[in-house]
Amino acid sequence: MTHRALAAVLLLATASPALAQAPADAGSPQMAPQEFAPTPPYREQAEARGRVVLMTVEDVVRRAIANNLDVLIERYNVQLAQQRLVGARGAYDPVFSIASTRGSTTNALTAATGATTIPTEQFDSLTGASTLRQTMPGGTSASLTVSGQRIATTNPSSLLTPVYGSAVTASVTQPLLRGFIHTAPGRQVGLSELETRIAGAQYRLRITQVMQQVLNQYWELVFAIESYEARRQSKAVALLQYESASVRVQNGLLTPVALTAAQAEIASRERDLLQAQVLIINAENGLKQLLAEDPGSVIWEGSIIPSDRPAVDAPPMPLVEAQALARTRRPELEQVGLQLAQNSIDKTFFTWEARPSVNLGAAVSAVGRAGTVLQRTADGRVPDPENPAFGRFETALRQLWNRDFPAWTFSLNVQVPIGNRTAEAQLVQARIAGERLSTQLAKLQQSVSLEAQSAWQVIAVQRKSLEAARLTARLFEQQLEAQRARYDSGFSSDFELLRYQRDLVDARVRELRALVDLQQGVIALQRATDTLLDDLKIPTPR
């Protein structure tokens, strides 16, 4: 029997003797004082205050995903981790550089004997170079440089001025020990990739926690409103009982002290009603805080009325299955597992960093050189166009294209650190951190398994508690019916009847509390097994 149906039965049952015993021509019985006026239903009060928002479980879940500030913060953390990965991969982006230099230098020459001034020579230079550098996975680095220059001098002994030069150089450097395969950029990329997955696990953990809070707060609001309605109906019954007592006092069937007792009962139930209203305020504000995107949200301007009711009919999963799900799905375990993978990258990297540095280098180049070639004559210097080096910059480029002057080099660079305490200390730190993470993982596995077991066991107890609460409510209902019959026969007092009515209301409230507790227990088990988001159909990265 629902609360409203029960209240109707109580109202009719209590009002019947008063109506039966009142004289047909008598006036209305004395009403309760103004402070004991009937209380309208909570929804009517909320509508009178302003905007009312009806919300289902699906509504609060959808709104929490979109607006909850904790979820938004964690979503930003995922985006930051993704951008850090993009930045780490940028270490393999090619680098193109251009350099240009123009200068002039005046040098002093040796003066002849008896000279009055110091002779000088002037060099004017213009150079330009462009370089493309590329770092590749595995430690290989390559570069390609194209350069050109023009140098002119006023030295009278120079036979080539101005000089035009061009060069192309390609070089490759390959580490053979330290820096081979396991490089600093590669380590950073690997760590960032795992960090992105860690951010996803943390996001899933946070949104699960928020959804649990939202659902728990939703059901707390359901309980608070239903409890308020039960208390309100209990007060209405007390008011009718007061009216019945007034009629009996007028007819001489009761002493006036019965009215005082009835008023005290109304005051007591009014106090219970106010306490229930405090529960509504706290539950509603807690839910609004989880759903509001900022302090100015419109949700703060209205009242939330839940439209769903708790219903737990499906049997719980077996304990073994719950523990297995917890050990395989919990994002906390995934996070520590990814941190162990990061630690493995660190240990491998620092192991190679402790080795000597052996770098193999190779370079090939081609150059071109041309200019105004001069030949000496009795009168000084004159151009020699027949000289193969005579020409301008295009001549130097042609020599470069034809590889008239090739060059190549191979190099081997070996560096052996003596002691190398820095790298060894970093390696030891990585190993210690790995052992600590392994211990944390073992502790966390035990913790999540115990959490799933506790949630499962609590649900089993809560189901029994709900059954006991329902049985208690039925028994109190039967007791009230029996007491009602005794009251109608004159074998029971108003005080005893009101006590049975109050006990039934309290039993109904405890039944609702047990049902909400069971609903929240199921949510706790879903949280412990990481199935809450799946049941709510919320997609998250894995």
C-alpha positions in Angstrom: 0.0 0.0 0.0 1.4 3.4 -0.9 1.8 6.3 1.4 -1.1 8.2 -0.2 -3.4 5.2 -0.1 -2.6 4.6 3.6 -3.2 8.3 4.4 -6.6 8.2 2.7 -7.5 5.1 4.8 -6.4 6.8 7.9 -8.2 10.0 7.1 -11.5 8.3 6.4 -11.2 6.0 9.3 -10.4 8.7 11.8 -13.0 11.1 10.5 -15.9 8.6 10.5 -16.6 8.6 14.3 -16.5 12.4 14.4 -19.0 12.6 11.6 -21.2 9.9 13.1 -21.3 11.5 16.6 -21.8 15.1 15.5 -25.4 16.3 15.7 -27.0 17.0 12.3 -27.9 20.6 13.2 -24.8 21.3 15.1 -22.2 23.8 13.9 -18.8 22.8 12.7 -16.5 21.5 15.4 -13.9 23.8 16.9 -10.9 24.0 14.5 -7.3 23.7 15.5 -5.3 26.9 16.1 -3.9 28.7 13.1 -0.4 27.4 13.6 -1.8 23.9 13.3 -3.4 24.5 9.9 -3.2 21.7 7.2 0.0 21.6 5.3 -0.2 21.4 1.5 1.8 18.7 -0.4 5.4 19.6 -1.0 5.0 19.9 -4.8 2.2 22.4 -4.4 4.5 24.4 -2.1 7.3 24.3 -4.6 5.1 25.4 -7.4 3.9 28.3 -5.3 7.5 29.4 -4.7 8.4 29.4 -8.4 9.8 27.2 -11.1 9.6 23.4 -10.6 11.9 21.0 -12.6 10.8 17.4 -12.8 13.9 15.2 -13.2 14.4 11.5 -13.9 17.6 9.6 -13.2 18.5 9.9 -16.9 18.0 13.7 -16.7 20.4 14.1 -13.7 23.0 11.8 -15.3 22.9 13.7 -18.6 23.1 17.1 -16.9 25.9 16.0 -14.6 28.0 14.8 -17.6 27.5 18.2 -19.3 27.8 20.6 -16.4 29.5 19.0 -13.4 32.6 21.0 -12.6 34.7 18.1 -11.5 33.9 16.2 -14.7 34.8 19.3 -16.7 38.1 19.7 -14.9 39.0 16.1 -15.5 38.0 16.5 -19.2 40.5 19.4 -19.5 43.2 17.2 -17.9 42.6 14.6 -20.7 42.9 17.3 -23.3 46.1 18.6 -21.7 47.6 15.1 -21.8 46.8 14.8 -25.4 48.5 18.0 -26.3 51.6 17.0 -24.2 51.8 14.0 -26.5 51.6 16.1 -29.6 54.4 18.3 -28.1 56.5 15.3 -27.4 56.2 14.0 -30.9 57.3 17.4 -32.1 60.9 16.4 -31.3 60.9 14.5 -34.6 59.7 17.6 -36.6 62.3 18.7 -39.1 64.0 22.1 -38.5 64.8 24.5 -41.3 67.2 27.3 -40.7 68.6 30.2 -42.8 71.6 32.3 -41.9 73.1 35.3 -43.8 76.1 37.3 -42.9 77.6 40.4 -44.5 80.9 41.9 -43.2 83.9 44.0 -44.0 87.4 43.7 -42.5 90.4 46.0 -42.9 93.8 44.5 -42.2 97.1 46.3 -41.8 100.0 45.3 -44.1 103.7 45.7 -43.6 104.9 49.1 -44.6 108.0 49.5 -46.8 111.1 51.1 -45.4 110.7 54.8 -45.3 107.0 54.8 -45.9 105.0 57.4 -44.1 101.7 55.5 -44.0 100.7 51.9 -43.2 99.2 50.1 -46.2 95.9 48.2 -45.7 93.8 45.5 -47.4 90.0 45.2 -47.2 87.9 42.1 -47.3 84.2 42.3 -48.1 82.2 39.2 -47.6 78.6 38.1 -48.1 77.6 34.6 -47.1 74.3 32.7 -46.9 73.4 29.2 -45.8 70.2 27.1 -45.3 70.1 23.9 -43.3 67.5 21.2 -42.9 67.9 19.0 -39.8 65.9 15.9 -38.9 66.0 13.8 -35.8 64.6 10.3 -36.4 63.4 7.5 -34.0 66.3 5.3 -33.0 68.7 8.2 -32.4 69.7 8.9 -36.0 70.1 12.6 -36.9 70.7 13.9 -40.4 71.3 17.3 -41.9 71.5 18.9 -45.3 73.3 22.3 -45.7 73.4 24.5 -48.8 75.7 27.5 -48.7 77.1 30.2 -50.9 79.5 33.1 -50.4 81.2 36.1 -52.1 84.5 37.4 -51.0 86.3 40.4 -52.5 89.6 41.9 -51.4 91.7 45.0 -52.3 95.0 43.2 -51.7 97.1 43.9 -54.8 98.7 40.5 -54.6 95.5 38.5 -54.8 94.8 36.9 -58.2 91.2 35.9 -57.5 88.8 38.5 -56.5 85.9 38.5 -56.1 85.6 34.9 -55.2 82.2 33.0 -55.5 81.8 29.8 -53.5 79.0 27.2 -53.1 78.7 24.0 -51.1 76.3 21.2 -50.4 76.9 19.0 -47.4 74.9 16.0 -46.2 75.7 14.4 -42.8 74.4 11.6 -40.7 75.2 10.7 -37.1 74.2 7.4 -35.6 74.7 6.5 -31.9 75.8 2.9 -31.4 75.4 2.6 -27.6 74.0 5.4 -25.5 71.2 7.1 -27.4 70.7 4.1 -29.7 67.0 3.1 -30.0 66.2 4.3 -26.5 66.5 8.0 -26.9 65.4 11.0 -24.8 62.7 12.1 -27.3 61.5 8.5 -27.7 61.3 8.1 -24.0 59.3 11.3 -23.7 56.9 10.1 -26.5 56.4 6.8 -24.8 55.8 8.4 -21.4 53.3 10.9 -22.9 51.4 8.1 -24.7 50.9 6.3 -21.4 50.1 9.6 -19.7 47.3 10.1 -22.1 45.9 6.7 -21.2 46.4 7.5 -17.5 44.4 10.7 -18.0 41.6 8.6 -19.6 41.6 6.2 -16.6 41.5 9.1 -14.2 38.6 10.7 -16.2 36.7 7.4 -16.0 37.4 7.1 -12.3 36.3 10.7 -11.6 33.1 10.5 -13.7 32.2 7.2 -11.9 32.6 8.9 -8.6 30.5 11.9 -9.7 27.8 9.6 -11.0 27.7 7.8 -7.7 27.4 11.0 -5.9 24.7 12.3 -8.2 22.6 9.1 -8.0 23.0 8.9 -4.2 22.0 12.5 -3.9 19.0 12.0 -6.2 17.7 9.1 -4.1 18.3 11.1 -0.9 16.1 13.8 -2.3 13.5 11.1 -3.2 13.6 9.8 0.4 13.5 13.4 1.9 10.4 14.3 -0.2 8.6 11.0 0.5 9.5 11.2 4.2 8.1 14.8 4.2 4.9 13.6 2.6 4.5 10.8 5.1 5.0 13.3 7.9 2.6 15.7 6.3 -0.1 12.9 6.0 0.6 12.0 9.6 0.0 15.6 10.7 -3.3 15.6 8.6 -4.4 12.5 10.5 -3.6 14.2 13.8 -5.6 17.2 12.8 -8.6 15.0 12.0 -8.2 13.2 15.3 -8.2 16.6 17.0 -11.5 17.5 15.3 -12.9 14.1 16.4 -11.8 14.8 20.0 -13.4 18.2 19.8 -16.7 16.7 18.9 -16.4 14.1 21.7 -15.6 16.8 24.2 -18.6 18.8 23.1 -20.8 15.7 23.5 -19.3 15.0 27.0 -17.6 11.8 25.9 -14.1 13.2 26.6 -12.6 15.6 29.1 -11.0 18.9 27.8 -7.6 17.5 28.6 -8.0 15.3 25.6 -7.8 18.4 23.4 -4.5 19.4 24.9 -3.1 15.9 24.2 -4.3 16.1 20.6 -2.7 19.6 20.2 0.5 18.3 21.6 0.4 15.5 19.1 -0.1 18.0 16.2 2.8 20.0 17.5 5.0 16.9 17.6 4.2 16.0 14.1 4.7 19.6 12.9 8.2 19.3 14.4 8.8 16.1 12.5 7.5 17.9 9.3 10.0 20.7 9.8 12.9 18.2 10.3 11.9 16.5 7.1 11.9 19.8 5.3 15.5 20.4 6.4 16.4 17.0 4.8 14.8 18.2 1.6 16.8 21.5 1.6 20.1 19.7 2.2 19.4 16.9 -0.4 18.2 19.4 -3.0 21.1 21.8 -2.6 23.6 18.9 -2.7 22.1 17.7 -6.0 22.0 21.2 -7.5 25.7 21.6 -6.6 26.5 18.5 -8.6 24.4 19.6 -11.6 25.2 23.3 -11.8 27.9 24.6 -14.1 28.4 27.8 -12.1 26.9 29.8 -9.2 24.7 31.7 -11.6 23.0 28.6 -13.1 19.2 28.7 -13.5 18.9 25.5 -11.6 19.4 27.4 -8.4 16.3 29.4 -9.1 13.8 26.5 -9.0 12.9 23.3 -7.1 13.9 19.8 -8.3 11.2 17.2 -8.0 12.4 13.6 -8.7 10.0 11.6 -10.9 11.6 8.2 -10.6 11.2 5.9 -7.6 13.7 3.3 -6.3 13.2 -0.2 -7.6 15.7 -3.0 -7.0 14.4 -6.3 -8.3 17.3 -7.9 -10.1 19.3 -10.4 -8.0 22.9 -9.4 -7.4 25.8 -10.9 -9.3 27.8 -13.8 -7.6 30.5 -12.6 -5.2 33.2 -14.3 -7.3 32.1 -12.5 -10.4 32.0 -9.1 -8.6 35.5 -9.5 -7.3 36.8 -10.6 -10.7 35.2 -7.6 -12.3 36.8 -5.3 -9.7 40.3 -6.7 -10.3 40.0 -6.5 -14.1 38.0 -3.3 -14.7 38.8 -0.8 -12.0 40.5 2.4 -13.4 42.7 2.7 -10.3 44.3 -0.6 -11.2 44.7 0.4 -14.8 46.3 3.6 -13.8 48.9 1.9 -11.6 49.5 -0.6 -14.4 50.2 2.2 -16.8 52.5 3.8 -14.3 54.4 0.5 -14.2 54.7 0.6 -18.0 56.1 4.2 -17.7 58.6 2.9 -15.1 59.7 0.1 -17.5 60.5 2.8 -20.1 62.5 4.7 -17.5 64.5 1.7 -16.4 65.3 0.8 -20.0 66.3 4.3 -20.9 68.5 4.8 -17.9 70.2 1.4 -18.4 71.3 2.6 -21.9 72.2 6.0 -20.5 74.7 4.4 -18.2 76.7 3.0 -21.2 79.5 4.7 -23.0 78.7 7.1 -25.9 79.8 5.7 -29.3 78.7 7.8 -32.3 79.3 7.0 -35.9 79.3 10.0 -38.3 79.4 10.3 -42.1 79.3 13.2 -44.4 79.5 13.9 -48.1 79.9 17.3 -49.7 80.5 19.0 -53.0 81.8 22.5 -53.5 82.2 25.0 -56.3 84.6 27.9 -56.5 84.9 30.6 -59.2 85.6 34.3 -59.5 87.5 36.9 -61.4 90.9 35.4 -62.1 93.7 37.9 -62.6 97.1 37.4 -64.2 100.1 39.6 -63.6 101.4 41.9 -66.3 104.1 44.5 -66.4 101.4 47.1 -65.8 99.7 45.2 -62.9 96.8 42.7 -63.1 94.4 42.0 -65.9 91.4 39.5 -66.0 92.1 36.0 -67.4 88.8 34.8 -69.0 90.4 31.6 -70.3 91.1 30.3 -66.8 88.7 27.5 -65.9 87.9 29.1 -62.6 86.9 32.4 -64.2 83.2 33.2 -63.8 80.6 34.3 -61.3 78.2 32.4 -59.0 76.6 30.4 -61.7 80.0 28.9 -62.5 80.4 27.8 -58.9 76.9 26.3 -59.0 77.8 24.4 -62.2 80.9 23.0 -60.5 78.8 22.0 -57.5 76.2 20.2 -59.8 78.9 18.4 -61.6 80.6 17.4 -58.4 83.9 18.6 -59.6 85.2 18.8 -56.1 83.6 16.1 -53.9 84.6 15.3 -50.4 83.6 12.7 -47.8 84.4 12.0 -44.1 83.7 9.2 -41.6 84.1 9.7 -37.9 83.9 7.7 -34.8 83.4 9.5 -31.5 83.8 7.6 -28.2 83.1 9.0 -24.8 83.5 6.8 -21.7 82.2 8.3 -18.5 84.3 7.6 -15.4 82.0 6.8 -12.5 78.8 8.0 -14.2 77.1 8.3 -10.9 74.3 10.4 -12.3 73.0 7.8 -14.7 73.5 5.0 -12.2 71.6 6.9 -9.5 68.7 7.5 -12.0 68.6 3.8 -12.8 68.5 2.8 -9.1 65.7 5.4 -8.5 63.7 4.0 -11.4 64.1 0.4 -10.0 63.0 1.6 -6.5 60.0 3.4 -8.0 59.1 0.2 -9.9 59.2 -1.8 -6.7 57.0 0.8 -4.9 54.5 0.7 -7.8 54.3 -3.1 -7.7 53.6 -2.9 -3.9 50.9 -0.3 -4.5 49.4 -2.5 -7.2 49.2 -5.5 -4.8 47.7 -3.3 -2.1 45.2 -1.8 -4.5 44.2 -5.2 -5.9 43.4 -6.4 -2.3 41.6 -3.1 -1.6 39.3 -3.2 -4.7 38.6 -6.9 -4.1 37.6 -6.2 -0.5 35.5 -3.2 -1.6 33.6 -5.4 -4.0 33.1 -8.1 -1.3 31.9 -5.5 1.2 29.5 -3.9 -1.2 28.1 -7.4 -2.1 27.7 -8.4 1.5 26.1 -5.1 2.4 23.5 -5.6 -0.3 22.7 -9.0 1.1 22.1 -7.5 4.5 20.1 -4.5 3.1 17.8 -6.9 1.2 17.0 -8.6 4.5 16.6 -5.2 6.1 14.1 -4.1 3.4 12.1 -7.4 3.9 12.1 -6.8 7.6 11.0 -3.2 7.2 8.1 -4.2 4.8 7.0 -6.9 7.3 7.1 -4.4 10.1 5.0 -1.9 8.2 2.4 -4.6 7.4 2.3 -5.6 11.1 1.9 -2.0 12.2 -0.9 -1.6 9.7 -2.7 -4.7 11.1 -2.2 -3.4 14.6 -3.6 0.0 13.6 -6.7 -1.7 12.1 -7.2 -3.7 15.3 -6.7 -0.6 17.4 -9.2 1.3 15.2 -11.8 -1.4 16.0 -11.1 -1.1 19.7 -11.3 2.7 19.5 -14.7 2.5 17.7 -15.9 0.1 20.4 -14.7 2.5 23.1 -12.0 0.3 24.5 -9.1 2.5 23.4 -8.2 6.2 23.9 -7.2 8.9 21.4 -3.7 8.8 22.7 -3.3 5.1 22.0 -4.8 5.4 18.5 -2.5 8.3 17.7 0.5 6.3 18.9 -0.4 3.4 16.6 -0.8 5.8 13.7 2.5 7.4 14.4 4.2 4.0 14.6 2.8 3.1 11.2 4.1 6.3 9.7 7.5 5.7 11.2 7.5 2.2 9.9 6.6 3.4 6.4 9.5 5.9 6.5 11.9 3.2 7.7 10.7 1.0 4.8 11.4 3.8 2.3 14.8 4.3 4.0 15.6 0.7 3.6 14.6 0.7 -0.1 16.8 3.8 -0.7 19.7 2.2 1.2 19.4 -0.9 -1.0 19.3 1.3 -4.1 22.5 3.1 -3.0 24.1 -0.2 -2.1 23.5 -1.5 -5.6 25.1 1.7 -6.9 28.1 1.1 -4.6 28.5 -2.4 -6.0 28.4 -1.0 -9.5 31.0 1.5 -8.6 33.2 -1.2 -6.9 33.0 -3.4 -10.1 33.3 -0.5 -12.5 30.0 -1.3 -14.2 28.2 1.9 -13.2 29.0 3.8 -16.4 28.1 0.8 -18.6 24.7 0.4 -16.9 24.1 4.2 -17.4 25.3 3.9 -21.0 27.9 6.5 -20.6 30.8 6.1 -23.1 34.3 6.6 -21.7 37.8 5.9 -23.1 39.5 2.6 -22.2 
